[in-house]
Each structure stands twice: as structure tokens, then as C-alpha cells.
Amino acid sequence: MAIAEENSHDADSQIRVTDLAYLSAEKILKVSFNTGEVFLITAELLRVESPSAEVQGHSSGEKKTIAGRMHVGIINIEPVGNYAVKIVFDDLHDTGLYSWQYLYKLGRDQEQLWSDYLASLEEKGLSRDPSGSIGASPTVH
């Protein structure tokens, strides 16, 4: 089993983005990979799953649930070497580097990540809507 996991990790390390396009009207990042796969990832999912310490925490179990980001968009995408991008959101969140492997994981696992996010919001009584019935402004929990 450890060999299969190691081979899987090696395969992930070979993943590269071949094209990146932000569809601003839809608020979707279209990411094409050297595997031939293309993922459409919403700005909202990218924001609430930001790889930043602000969202993920500094250790396991510290991940925060980001509410009120239903309308979030992207205002800038900056390349970082040949391995990642820095995304600047219109709520001015701009920390965290989205490596090619992390973008691939978000694209591949987005249905489960989205389901987990919605469950976390519900569990905490939060809303995707920034003017939602729970709290008047976007919050972090």
C-alpha cells in the first residue's frame, strides 16, 4: 500500500497547468492540465479552500469555515515561478499560493470539498450569502 501511495504522489508531482483562464462573468477559473483534464473551479470554492494559513490554520484541525463568499470574484492572478499562482480575490484576500498540485486536487475533489463546505456552514449556522440571515457580514469560524 505504501508503494501505491508513493507512486500516486510521484504522479501528482508531475502535474502541470497548461492553460489558465478566468471566466469573469461566471466567476470560474478554467484550469487545463498536462494530463488532458480540464477543471472549472468557482472563485468561491477557490476562496473558501484557500491554501493560506488564514483559512487552513497552522496545523491540522485548525481549518476555518469562511462564510459569506457566494459572490466573490477574482481580480488578479499572478504567476509564481513555474509551479503556482497567487490569486487576488475581490474581498482582498491574497495570501496562499495555489500550486499546480493544489489546483489539481481542488478540481479533482471539488464535489466532495463543496459538499463538506456546505455541511460545515450548516453545522455552524452560517450562510454563503454575505447578507444572509445569520450575521450581517462575511465571517470566519
N, CA, C and O atoms as a GROMACS GRO file, in nm:
protein
  564
    1MET      N    1   0.082  -0.120   0.000
    1MET     CA    2   0.000   0.000   0.000
    1MET      C    3   0.086   0.125   0.000
    1MET      O    4   0.055   0.221  -0.071
    2ALA      N    5   0.192   0.126   0.076
    2ALA     CA    6   0.279   0.244   0.080
    2ALA      C    7   0.340   0.270  -0.057
    2ALA      O    8   0.363   0.385  -0.093
    3ILE      N    9   0.366   0.164  -0.134
    3ILE     CA   10   0.423   0.182  -0.268
    3ILE      C   11   0.321   0.250  -0.359
    3ILE      O   12   0.357   0.340  -0.435
    4ALA      N   13   0.196   0.209  -0.352
    4ALA     CA   14   0.092   0.271  -0.435
    4ALA      C   15   0.077   0.419  -0.400
    4ALA      O   16   0.063   0.503  -0.489
    5GLU      N   17   0.079   0.450  -0.271
    5GLU     CA   18   0.067   0.590  -0.230
    5GLU      C   19   0.187   0.670  -0.279
    5GLU      O   20   0.172   0.784  -0.323
    6GLU      N   21   0.306   0.609  -0.272
    6GLU     CA   22   0.427   0.678  -0.317
    6GLU      C   23   0.419   0.704  -0.467
    6GLU      O   24   0.453   0.813  -0.513
    7ASN      N   25   0.374   0.605  -0.544
    7ASN     CA   26   0.360   0.623  -0.689
    7ASN      C   27   0.257   0.729  -0.720
    7ASN      O   28   0.276   0.807  -0.814
    8SER      N   29   0.148   0.732  -0.644
    8SER     CA   30   0.046   0.834  -0.663
    8SER      C   31   0.104   0.973  -0.638
    8SER      O   32   0.076   1.067  -0.712
    9HIS      N   33   0.185   0.984  -0.533
    9HIS     CA   34   0.248   1.113  -0.502
    9HIS      C   35   0.342   1.154  -0.616
    9HIS      O   36   0.346   1.271  -0.654
   10ASP      N   37   0.419   1.057  -0.670
   10ASP     CA   38   0.509   1.088  -0.780
   10ASP      C   39   0.430   1.138  -0.901
   10ASP      O   40   0.472   1.232  -0.968
   11ALA      N   41   0.316   1.074  -0.928
   11ALA     CA   42   0.234   1.117  -1.041
   11ALA      C   43   0.182   1.258  -1.018
   11ALA      O   44   0.181   1.340  -1.110
   12ASP      N   45   0.138   1.288  -0.894
   12ASP     CA   46   0.089   1.423  -0.863
   12ASP      C   47   0.198   1.527  -0.883
   12ASP      O   48   0.169   1.639  -0.926
   13SER      N   49   0.324   1.492  -0.851
   13SER     CA   50   0.431   1.590  -0.863
   13SER      C   51   0.463   1.623  -1.008
   13SER      O   52   0.530   1.723  -1.036
   14GLN      N   53   0.417   1.541  -1.101
   14GLN     CA   54   0.440   1.565  -1.244
   14GLN      C   55   0.329   1.649  -1.307
   14GLN      O   56   0.338   1.685  -1.425
   15ILE      N   57   0.226   1.678  -1.232
   15ILE     CA   58   0.112   1.753  -1.285
   15ILE      C   59   0.152   1.898  -1.308
   15ILE      O   60   0.211   1.963  -1.221
   16ARG      N   61   0.120   1.948  -1.427
   16ARG     CA   62   0.147   2.087  -1.461
   16ARG      C   63   0.024   2.150  -1.525
   16ARG      O   64  -0.052   2.084  -1.595
   17VAL      N   65   0.007   2.278  -1.498
   17VAL     CA   66  -0.100   2.354  -1.564
   17VAL      C   67  -0.051   2.392  -1.703
   17VAL      O   68   0.060   2.443  -1.719
   18THR      N   69  -0.135   2.367  -1.803
   18THR     CA   70  -0.100   2.405  -1.940
   18THR      C   71  -0.176   2.529  -1.986
   18THR      O   72  -0.134   2.597  -2.079
   19ASP      N   73  -0.288   2.557  -1.920
   19ASP     CA   74  -0.364   2.677  -1.954
   19ASP      C   75  -0.450   2.716  -1.833
   19ASP      O   76  -0.503   2.631  -1.762
   20LEU      N   77  -0.462   2.847  -1.814
   20LEU     CA   78  -0.538   2.901  -1.702
   20LEU      C   79  -0.616   3.020  -1.755
   20LEU      O   80  -0.558   3.114  -1.810
   21ALA      N   81  -0.749   3.017  -1.741
   21ALA     CA   82  -0.831   3.128  -1.789
   21ALA      C   83  -0.940   3.158  -1.688
   21ALA      O   84  -1.010   3.068  -1.641
   22TYR      N   85  -0.955   3.286  -1.654
   22TYR     CA   86  -1.061   3.326  -1.563
   22TYR      C   87  -1.180   3.374  -1.645
   22TYR      O   88  -1.168   3.467  -1.724
   23LEU      N   89  -1.294   3.311  -1.625
   23LEU     CA   90  -1.418   3.346  -1.691
   23LEU      C   91  -1.494   3.438  -1.595
   23LEU      O   92  -1.570   3.392  -1.511
   24SER      N   93  -1.470   3.568  -1.609
   24SER     CA   94  -1.516   3.663  -1.508
   24SER      C   95  -1.668   3.669  -1.494
   24SER      O   96  -1.719   3.683  -1.383
   25ALA      N   97  -1.742   3.659  -1.603
   25ALA     CA   98  -1.888   3.665  -1.594
   25ALA      C   99  -1.943   3.550  -1.509
   25ALA      O  100  -2.040   3.567  -1.435
   26GLU      N  101  -1.880   3.433  -1.522
   26GLU     CA  102  -1.925   3.315  -1.448
   26GLU      C  103  -1.854   3.300  -1.314
   26GLU      O  104  -1.894   3.219  -1.230
   27LYS      N  105  -1.747   3.378  -1.294
   27LYS     CA  106  -1.663   3.368  -1.173
   27LYS      C  107  -1.608   3.226  -1.158
   27LYS      O  108  -1.617   3.164  -1.052
   28ILE      N  109  -1.551   3.177  -1.269
   28ILE     CA  110  -1.497   3.041  -1.276
   28ILE      C  111  -1.355   3.046  -1.331
   28ILE      O  112  -1.327   3.117  -1.428
   29LEU      N  113  -1.267   2.970  -1.268
   29LEU     CA  114  -1.131   2.954  -1.318
   29LEU      C  115  -1.126   2.823  -1.396
   29LEU      O  116  -1.155   2.716  -1.342
   30LYS      N  117  -1.089   2.834  -1.523
   30LYS     CA  118  -1.076   2.715  -1.609
   30LYS      C  119  -0.929   2.677  -1.609
   30LYS      O  120  -0.843   2.755  -1.651
   31VAL      N  121  -0.901   2.556  -1.560
   31VAL     CA  122  -0.763   2.510  -1.546
   31VAL      C  123  -0.743   2.383  -1.628
   31VAL      O  124  -0.812   2.283  -1.608
   32SER      N  125  -0.648   2.389  -1.722
   32SER     CA  126  -0.614   2.274  -1.805
   32SER      C  127  -0.481   2.218  -1.758
   32SER      O  128  -0.388   2.293  -1.728
   33PHE      N  129  -0.472   2.085  -1.752
   33PHE     CA  130  -0.352   2.018  -1.704
   33PHE      C  131  -0.287   1.934  -1.813
   33PHE      O  132  -0.350   1.899  -1.913
   34ASN      N  133  -0.160   1.902  -1.792
   34ASN     CA  134  -0.086   1.821  -1.888
   34ASN      C  135  -0.139   1.677  -1.895
   34ASN      O  136  -0.096   1.600  -1.982
   35THR      N  137  -0.230   1.642  -1.807
   35THR     CA  138  -0.294   1.510  -1.811
   35THR      C  139  -0.407   1.506  -1.914
   35THR      O  140  -0.462   1.400  -1.944
   36GLY      N  141  -0.442   1.625  -1.967
   36GLY     CA  142  -0.554   1.636  -2.059
   36GLY      C  143  -0.683   1.674  -1.988
   36GLY      O  144  -0.784   1.705  -2.052
   37GLU      N  145  -0.681   1.673  -1.856
   37GLU     CA  146  -0.800   1.708  -1.779
   37GLU      C  147  -0.817   1.859  -1.773
   37GLU      O  148  -0.719   1.934  -1.768
   38VAL      N  149  -0.942   1.902  -1.774
   38VAL     CA  150  -0.977   2.043  -1.761
   38VAL      C  151  -1.080   2.054  -1.650
   38VAL      O  152  -1.181   1.982  -1.652
   39PHE      N  153  -1.055   2.143  -1.555
   39PHE     CA  154  -1.148   2.161  -1.444
   39PHE      C  155  -1.199   2.305  -1.445
   39PHE      O  156  -1.124   2.398  -1.473
   40LEU      N  157  -1.326   2.321  -1.413
   40LEU     CA  158  -1.387   2.452  -1.393
   40LEU      C  159  -1.409   2.466  -1.243
   40LEU      O  160  -1.489   2.393  -1.184
   41ILE      N  161  -1.337   2.560  -1.182
   41ILE     CA  162  -1.342   2.576  -1.037
   41ILE      C  163  -1.396   2.714  -1.004
   41ILE      O  164  -1.343   2.814  -1.051
   42THR      N  165  -1.502   2.720  -0.924
   42THR     CA  166  -1.561   2.850  -0.892
   42THR      C  167  -1.466   2.932  -0.804
   42THR      O  168  -1.387   2.878  -0.727
   43ALA      N  169  -1.477   3.063  -0.820
   43ALA     CA  170  -1.398   3.154  -0.736
   43ALA      C  171  -1.433   3.132  -0.588
   43ALA      O  172  -1.346   3.140  -0.501
   44GLU      N  173  -1.559   3.104  -0.562
   44GLU     CA  174  -1.600   3.081  -0.423
   44GLU      C  175  -1.528   2.961  -0.363
   44GLU      O  176  -1.478   2.968  -0.251
   45LEU      N  177  -1.521   2.851  -0.437
   45LEU     CA  178  -1.451   2.733  -0.385
   45LEU      C  179  -1.302   2.763  -0.368
   45LEU      O  180  -1.242   2.725  -0.267
   46LEU      N  181  -1.243   2.831  -0.465
   46LEU     CA  182  -1.101   2.868  -0.452
   46LEU      C  183  -1.078   2.952  -0.328
   46LEU      O  184  -0.978   2.934  -0.258
   47ARG      N  185  -1.170   3.044  -0.300
   47ARG     CA  186  -1.155   3.133  -0.184
   47ARG      C  187  -1.171   3.059  -0.052
   47ARG      O  188  -1.090   3.075   0.039
   48VAL      N  189  -1.276   2.977  -0.042
   48VAL     CA  190  -1.302   2.911   0.086
   48VAL      C  191  -1.207   2.795   0.113
   48VAL      O  192  -1.196   2.748   0.226
   49GLU      N  193  -1.138   2.748   0.008
   49GLU     CA  194  -1.038   2.643   0.023
   49GLU      C  195  -0.897   2.699   0.004
   49GLU      O  196  -0.804   2.624  -0.027
   50SER      N  197  -0.881   2.829   0.022
   50SER     CA  198  -0.750   2.891   0.006
   50SER      C  199  -0.643   2.815   0.084
   50SER      O  200  -0.667   2.774   0.198
   51PRO      N  201  -0.526   2.796   0.023
   51PRO     CA  202  -0.419   2.726   0.094
   51PRO      C  203  -0.351   2.811   0.201
   51PRO      O  204  -0.254   2.767   0.263
   52SER      N  205  -0.399   2.931   0.223
   52SER     CA  206  -0.338   3.022   0.321
   52SER      C  207  -0.356   2.971   0.464
   52SER      O  208  -0.450   2.897   0.493
   53ALA      N  209  -0.265   3.012   0.550
   53ALA     CA  210  -0.277   2.978   0.693
   53ALA      C  211  -0.402   3.040   0.753
   53ALA      O  212  -0.458   2.986   0.848
   54GLU      N  213  -0.445   3.154   0.699
   54GLU     CA  214  -0.567   3.220   0.747
   54GLU      C  215  -0.688   3.127   0.737
   54GLU      O  216  -0.776   3.129   0.823
   55VAL      N  217  -0.692   3.046   0.631
   55VAL     CA  218  -0.804   2.954   0.611
   55VAL      C  219  -0.771   2.815   0.664
   55VAL      O  220  -0.850   2.757   0.738
   56GLN      N  221  -0.655   2.761   0.628
   56GLN     CA  222  -0.620   2.624   0.664
   56GLN      C  223  -0.571   2.609   0.807
   56GLN      O  224  -0.571   2.498   0.861
   57GLY      N  225  -0.530   2.719   0.869
   57GLY     CA  226  -0.473   2.712   1.003
   57GLY      C  227  -0.326   2.678   0.996
   57GLY      O  228  -0.270   2.659   0.888
   58HIS      N  229  -0.264   2.671   1.112
   58HIS     CA  230  -0.120   2.643   1.118
   58HIS      C  231  -0.090   2.497   1.147
   58HIS      O  232   0.025   2.455   1.145
   59SER      N  233  -0.195   2.419   1.176
   59SER     CA  234  -0.177   2.276   1.197
   59SER      C  235  -0.310   2.207   1.165
   59SER      O  236  -0.413   2.272   1.149
   60SER      N  237  -0.305   2.075   1.155
   60SER     CA  238  -0.427   2.002   1.121
   60SER      C  239  -0.535   2.027   1.226
   60SER      O  240  -0.505   2.040   1.345
   61GLY      N  241  -0.657   2.032   1.182
   61GLY     CA  242  -0.768   2.056   1.274
   61GLY      C  243  -0.800   2.202   1.297
   61GLY      O  244  -0.895   2.234   1.368
   62GLU      N  245  -0.721   2.293   1.239
   62GLU     CA  246  -0.745   2.437   1.258
   62GLU      C  247  -0.816   2.503   1.140
   62GLU      O  248  -0.831   2.625   1.138
   63LYS      N  249  -0.859   2.424   1.042
   63LYS     CA  250  -0.921   2.482   0.923
   63LYS      C  251  -1.044   2.564   0.962
   63LYS      O  252  -1.125   2.523   1.044
   64LYS      N  253  -1.056   2.681   0.900
   64LYS     CA  254  -1.166   2.773   0.927
   64LYS      C  255  -1.274   2.759   0.819
   64LYS      O  256  -1.245   2.728   0.704
   65THR      N  257  -1.397   2.782   0.859
   65THR     CA  258  -1.508   2.786   0.765
   65THR      C  259  -1.530   2.932   0.728
   65THR      O  260  -1.561   3.014   0.814
   66ILE      N  261  -1.515   2.963   0.601
   66ILE     CA  262  -1.530   3.101   0.553
   66ILE      C  263  -1.672   3.118   0.499
   66ILE      O  264  -1.710   3.052   0.402
   67ALA      N  265  -1.748   3.204   0.561
   67ALA     CA  266  -1.887   3.227   0.520
   67ALA      C  267  -1.898   3.355   0.437
   67ALA      O  268  -1.805   3.436   0.433
   68GLY      N  269  -2.012   3.370   0.371
   68GLY     CA  270  -2.044   3.496   0.303
   68GLY      C  271  -1.965   3.523   0.177
   68GLY      O  272  -1.945   3.640   0.142
   69ARG      N  273  -1.919   3.420   0.107
   69ARG     CA  274  -1.837   3.444  -0.012
   69ARG      C  275  -1.906   3.402  -0.142
   69ARG      O  276  -1.840   3.379  -0.243
   70MET      N  277  -2.037   3.393  -0.140
   70MET     CA  278  -2.114   3.349  -0.256
   70MET      C  279  -2.085   3.432  -0.382
   70MET      O  280  -2.086   3.378  -0.492
   71HIS      N  281  -2.059   3.561  -0.366
   71HIS     CA  282  -2.040   3.649  -0.481
   71HIS      C  283  -1.894   3.684  -0.507
   71HIS      O  284  -1.866   3.770  -0.591
   72VAL      N  285  -1.801   3.619  -0.438
   72VAL     CA  286  -1.660   3.655  -0.451
   72VAL      C  287  -1.611   3.631  -0.594
   72VAL      O  288  -1.650   3.535  -0.661
   73GLY      N  289  -1.525   3.720  -0.638
   73GLY     CA  290  -1.463   3.708  -0.770
   73GLY      C  291  -1.313   3.720  -0.757
   73GLY      O  292  -1.259   3.738  -0.648
   74ILE      N  293  -1.248   3.708  -0.870
   74ILE     CA  294  -1.102   3.717  -0.875
   74ILE      C  295  -1.066   3.846  -0.948
   74ILE      O  296  -1.120   3.874  -1.055
   75ILE      N  297  -0.974   3.924  -0.889
   75ILE     CA  298  -0.933   4.048  -0.956
   75ILE      C  299  -0.793   4.038  -1.018
   75ILE      O  300  -0.757   4.120  -1.102
   76ASN      N  301  -0.716   3.937  -0.975
   76ASN     CA  302  -0.583   3.922  -1.034
   76ASN      C  303  -0.530   3.781  -1.009
   76ASN      O  304  -0.558   3.720  -0.906
   77ILE      N  305  -0.454   3.731  -1.106
   77ILE     CA  306  -0.387   3.603  -1.093
   77ILE      C  307  -0.242   3.628  -1.131
   77ILE      O  308  -0.211   3.668  -1.243
   78GLU      N  309  -0.153   3.603  -1.035
   78GLU     CA  310  -0.010   3.631  -1.055
   78GLU      C  311   0.068   3.500  -1.059
   78GLU      O  312   0.058   3.420  -0.965
   79PRO      N  313   0.146   3.476  -1.165
   79PRO     CA  314   0.228   3.355  -1.168
   79PRO      C  315   0.337   3.360  -1.061
   79PRO      O  316   0.391   3.466  -1.031
   80VAL      N  317   0.367   3.245  -1.005
   80VAL     CA  318   0.476   3.231  -0.908
   80VAL      C  319   0.566   3.121  -0.963
   80VAL      O  320   0.536   3.002  -0.950
   81GLY      N  321   0.676   3.161  -1.023
   81GLY     CA  322   0.766   3.064  -1.086
   81GLY      C  323   0.691   2.981  -1.188
   81GLY      O  324   0.602   3.030  -1.257
   82ASN      N  325   0.728   2.855  -1.198
   82ASN     CA  326   0.663   2.761  -1.290
   82ASN      C  327   0.582   2.656  -1.215
   82ASN      O  328   0.559   2.547  -1.266
   83TYR      N  329   0.538   2.690  -1.094
   83TYR     CA  330   0.474   2.588  -1.012
   83TYR      C  331   0.345   2.632  -0.944
   83TYR      O  332   0.276   2.548  -0.885
   84ALA      N  333   0.310   2.761  -0.949
   84ALA     CA  334   0.194   2.807  -0.872
   84ALA      C  335   0.146   2.942  -0.922
   84ALA      O  336   0.209   3.006  -1.006
   85VAL      N  337   0.031   2.983  -0.869
   85VAL     CA  338  -0.021   3.118  -0.890
   85VAL      C  339  -0.067   3.173  -0.755
   85VAL      O  340  -0.105   3.100  -0.664
   86LYS      N  341  -0.062   3.304  -0.747
   86LYS     CA  342  -0.119   3.376  -0.632
   86LYS      C  343  -0.248   3.439  -0.685
   86LYS      O  344  -0.246   3.509  -0.786
   87ILE      N  345  -0.358   3.413  -0.619
   87ILE     CA  346  -0.488   3.465  -0.662
   87ILE      C  347  -0.529   3.578  -0.568
   87ILE      O  348  -0.527   3.564  -0.446
   88VAL      N  349  -0.567   3.691  -0.628
   88VAL     CA  350  -0.618   3.804  -0.550
   88VAL      C  351  -0.769   3.809  -0.572
   88VAL      O  352  -0.816   3.824  -0.685
   89PHE      N  353  -0.844   3.797  -0.464
   89PHE     CA  354  -0.990   3.797  -0.470
   89PHE      C  355  -1.044   3.937  -0.447
   89PHE      O  356  -0.974   4.022  -0.392
   90ASP      N  357  -1.166   3.961  -0.489
   90ASP     CA  358  -1.223   4.095  -0.473
   90ASP      C  359  -1.263   4.127  -0.329
   90ASP      O  360  -1.306   4.239  -0.300
   91ASP      N  361  -1.250   4.030  -0.238
   91ASP     CA  362  -1.265   4.062  -0.095
   91ASP      C  363  -1.127   4.096  -0.035
   91ASP      O  364  -1.112   4.109   0.086
   92LEU      N  365  -1.028   4.109  -0.125
   92LEU     CA  366  -0.890   4.147  -0.096
   92LEU      C  367  -0.808   4.037  -0.029
   92LEU      O  368  -0.696   4.063   0.015
   93HIS      N  369  -0.861   3.917  -0.020
   93HIS     CA  370  -0.780   3.804   0.027
   93HIS      C  371  -0.675   3.776  -0.081
   93HIS      O  372  -0.709   3.759  -0.198
   94ASP      N  373  -0.548   3.771  -0.041
   94ASP     CA  374  -0.442   3.750  -0.140
   94ASP      C  375  -0.325   3.667  -0.087
   94ASP      O  376  -0.215   3.674  -0.140
   95THR      N  377  -0.349   3.591   0.019
   95THR     CA  378  -0.241   3.508   0.072
   95THR      C  379  -0.266   3.362   0.035
   95THR      O  380  -0.381   3.321   0.014
   96GLY      N  381  -0.160   3.288   0.027
   96GLY     CA  382  -0.169   3.147  -0.012
   96GLY      C  383  -0.132   3.129  -0.157
   96GLY      O  384  -0.180   3.202  -0.244
   97LEU      N  385  -0.046   3.033  -0.183
   97LEU     CA  386  -0.006   3.002  -0.319
   97LEU      C  387  -0.078   2.876  -0.366
   97LEU      O  388  -0.079   2.774  -0.297
   98TYR      N  389  -0.139   2.886  -0.481
   98TYR     CA  390  -0.212   2.774  -0.540
   98TYR      C  391  -0.116   2.700  -0.633
   98TYR      O  392  -0.100   2.737  -0.750
   99SER      N  393  -0.052   2.595  -0.580
   99SER     CA  394   0.041   2.515  -0.662
   99SER      C  395  -0.040   2.439  -0.766
   99SER      O  396  -0.162   2.425  -0.754
  100TRP      N  397   0.030   2.390  -0.868
  100TRP     CA  398  -0.040   2.310  -0.970
  100TRP      C  399  -0.104   2.189  -0.906
  100TRP      O  400  -0.216   2.152  -0.942
  101GLN      N  401  -0.035   2.126  -0.810
  101GLN     CA  402  -0.090   2.008  -0.743
  101GLN      C  403  -0.215   2.044  -0.662
  101GLN      O  404  -0.312   1.968  -0.658
  102TYR      N  405  -0.212   2.161  -0.596
  102TYR     CA  406  -0.328   2.202  -0.516
  102TYR      C  407  -0.447   2.233  -0.607
  102TYR      O  408  -0.560   2.195  -0.576
  103LEU      N  409  -0.422   2.302  -0.719
  103LEU     CA  410  -0.530   2.329  -0.814
  103LEU      C  411  -0.588   2.199  -0.869
  103LEU      O  412  -0.709   2.187  -0.887
  104TYR      N  413  -0.502   2.103  -0.896
  104TYR     CA  414  -0.548   1.974  -0.946
  104TYR      C  415  -0.637   1.905  -0.842
  104TYR      O  416  -0.742   1.852  -0.874
  105LYS      N  417  -0.591   1.907  -0.716
  105LYS     CA  418  -0.670   1.848  -0.607
  105LYS      C  419  -0.806   1.916  -0.595
  105LYS      O  420  -0.908   1.850  -0.580
  106LEU      N  421  -0.807   2.050  -0.602
  106LEU     CA  422  -0.935   2.123  -0.594
  106LEU      C  423  -1.027   2.083  -0.708
  106LEU      O  424  -1.147   2.061  -0.687
  107GLY      N  425  -0.972   2.074  -0.828
  107GLY     CA  426  -1.054   2.035  -0.943
  107GLY      C  427  -1.104   1.893  -0.933
  107GLY      O  428  -1.223   1.867  -0.954
  108ARG      N  429  -1.015   1.803  -0.901
  108ARG     CA  430  -1.049   1.660  -0.893
  108ARG      C  431  -1.149   1.632  -0.782
  108ARG      O  432  -1.240   1.551  -0.799
  109ASP      N  433  -1.132   1.699  -0.667
  109ASP     CA  434  -1.213   1.668  -0.549
  109ASP      C  435  -1.322   1.772  -0.521
  109ASP      O  436  -1.378   1.774  -0.411
  110GLN      N  437  -1.352   1.858  -0.618
  110GLN     CA  438  -1.439   1.971  -0.587
  110GLN      C  439  -1.579   1.932  -0.540
  110GLN      O  440  -1.637   2.002  -0.457
  111GLU      N  441  -1.634   1.824  -0.590
  111GLU     CA  442  -1.768   1.784  -0.544
  111GLU      C  443  -1.767   1.753  -0.394
  111GLU      O  444  -1.855   1.798  -0.321
  112GLN      N  445  -1.668   1.676  -0.350
  112GLN     CA  446  -1.659   1.641  -0.208
  112GLN      C  447  -1.624   1.764  -0.123
  112GLN      O  448  -1.682   1.783  -0.016
  113LEU      N  449  -1.531   1.846  -0.171
  113LEU     CA  450  -1.493   1.968  -0.098
  113LEU      C  451  -1.614   2.060  -0.082
  113LEU      O  452  -1.635   2.117   0.024
  114TRP      N  453  -1.692   2.074  -0.190
  114TRP     CA  454  -1.809   2.160  -0.186
  114TRP      C  455  -1.912   2.106  -0.089
  114TRP      O  456  -1.970   2.181  -0.010
  115SER      N  457  -1.936   1.975  -0.094
  115SER     CA  458  -2.031   1.912  -0.002
  115SER      C  459  -1.987   1.932   0.143
  115SER      O  460  -2.069   1.963   0.229
  116ASP      N  461  -1.858   1.913   0.170
  116ASP     CA  462  -1.806   1.931   0.305
  116ASP      C  463  -1.821   2.077   0.350
  116ASP      O  464  -1.854   2.103   0.466
  117TYR      N  465  -1.795   2.170   0.258
  117TYR     CA  466  -1.807   2.313   0.290
  117TYR      C  467  -1.952   2.348   0.326
  117TYR      O  468  -1.976   2.415   0.427
  118LEU      N  469  -2.047   2.302   0.246
  118LEU     CA  470  -2.188   2.332   0.274
  118LEU      C  471  -2.231   2.270   0.408
  118LEU      O  472  -2.306   2.332   0.484
  119ALA      N  473  -2.183   2.150   0.436
  119ALA     CA  474  -2.216   2.084   0.564
  119ALA      C  475  -2.156   2.164   0.681
  119ALA      O  476  -2.221   2.178   0.785
  120SER      N  477  -2.035   2.215   0.665
  120SER     CA  478  -1.971   2.293   0.770
  120SER      C  479  -2.046   2.423   0.795
  120SER      O  480  -2.065   2.464   0.910
  121LEU      N  481  -2.089   2.489   0.687
  121LEU     CA  482  -2.169   2.611   0.703
  121LEU      C  483  -2.296   2.582   0.781
  121LEU      O  484  -2.330   2.652   0.876
  122GLU      N  485  -2.366   2.475   0.741
  122GLU     CA  486  -2.492   2.440   0.807
  122GLU      C  487  -2.469   2.407   0.954
  122GLU      O  488  -2.545   2.450   1.041
  123GLU      N  489  -2.365   2.330   0.981
  123GLU     CA  490  -2.333   2.290   1.118
  123GLU      C  491  -2.307   2.411   1.208
  123GLU      O  492  -2.340   2.410   1.326
  124LYS      N  493  -2.247   2.516   1.149
  124LYS     CA  494  -2.211   2.635   1.226
  124LYS      C  495  -2.317   2.745   1.217
  124LYS      O  496  -2.300   2.853   1.274
  125GLY      N  497  -2.427   2.717   1.145
  125GLY     CA  498  -2.533   2.817   1.132
  125GLY      C  499  -2.493   2.936   1.048
  125GLY      O  500  -2.541   3.047   1.070
  126LEU      N  501  -2.404   2.913   0.950
  126LEU     CA  502  -2.355   3.021   0.864
  126LEU      C  503  -2.417   3.013   0.727
  126LEU      O  504  -2.484   2.916   0.693
  127SER      N  505  -2.394   3.117   0.646
  127SER     CA  506  -2.451   3.125   0.513
  127SER      C  507  -2.345   3.160   0.410
  127SER      O  508  -2.246   3.226   0.442
  128ARG      N  509  -2.366   3.117   0.287
  128ARG     CA  510  -2.281   3.157   0.175
  128ARG      C  511  -2.306   3.302   0.138
  128ARG      O  512  -2.218   3.370   0.087
  129ASP      N  513  -2.426   3.349   0.165
  129ASP     CA  514  -2.468   3.484   0.129
  129ASP      C  515  -2.410   3.584   0.228
  129ASP      O  516  -2.429   3.570   0.349
  130PRO      N  517  -2.338   3.687   0.178
  130PRO     CA  518  -2.279   3.785   0.269
  130PRO      C  519  -2.385   3.865   0.346
  130PRO      O  520  -2.355   3.919   0.452
  131SER      N  521  -2.505   3.872   0.294
  131SER     CA  522  -2.612   3.942   0.366
  131SER      C  523  -2.712   3.842   0.422
  131SER      O  524  -2.828   3.874   0.447
  132GLY      N  525  -2.664   3.719   0.441
  132GLY     CA  526  -2.751   3.609   0.488
  132GLY      C  527  -2.818   3.638   0.619
  132GLY      O  528  -2.783   3.733   0.689
  133SER      N  529  -2.913   3.556   0.652
  133SER     CA  530  -2.991   3.577   0.773
  133SER      C  531  -2.908   3.559   0.900
  133SER      O  532  -2.946   3.608   1.007
  134ILE      N  533  -2.797   3.490   0.888
  134ILE     CA  534  -2.712   3.470   1.005
  134ILE      C  535  -2.592   3.563   0.992
  134ILE      O  536  -2.503   3.538   0.911
  135GLY      N  537  -2.589   3.668   1.069
  135GLY     CA  538  -2.476   3.760   1.063
  135GLY      C  539  -2.486   3.856   0.945
  135GLY      O  540  -2.528   3.816   0.837
  136ALA      N  541  -2.450   3.978   0.964
  136ALA     CA  542  -2.465   4.080   0.860
  136ALA      C  543  -2.344   4.090   0.769
  136ALA      O  544  -2.352   4.151   0.662
  137SER      N  545  -2.232   4.032   0.809
  137SER     CA  546  -2.113   4.044   0.726
  137SER      C  547  -2.042   3.911   0.715
  137SER      O  548  -2.062   3.822   0.797
  138PRO      N  549  -1.957   3.897   0.612
  138PRO     CA  550  -1.884   3.771   0.597
  138PRO      C  551  -1.800   3.743   0.722
  138PRO      O  552  -1.741   3.833   0.781
  139THR      N  553  -1.797   3.617   0.759
  139THR     CA  554  -1.728   3.582   0.882
  139THR      C  555  -1.636   3.462   0.860
  139THR      O  556  -1.647   3.389   0.762
  140VAL      N  557  -1.547   3.444   0.954
  140VAL     CA  558  -1.458   3.329   0.957
  140VAL      C  559  -1.482   3.257   1.088
  140VAL      O  560  -1.485   3.319   1.194
  141HIS      N  561  -1.499   3.124   1.081
  141HIS     CA  562  -1.520   3.043   1.202
  141HIS      C  563  -1.432   2.921   1.197
  141HIS      O  564  -1.434   2.840   1.290
   0.00000   0.00000   0.00000
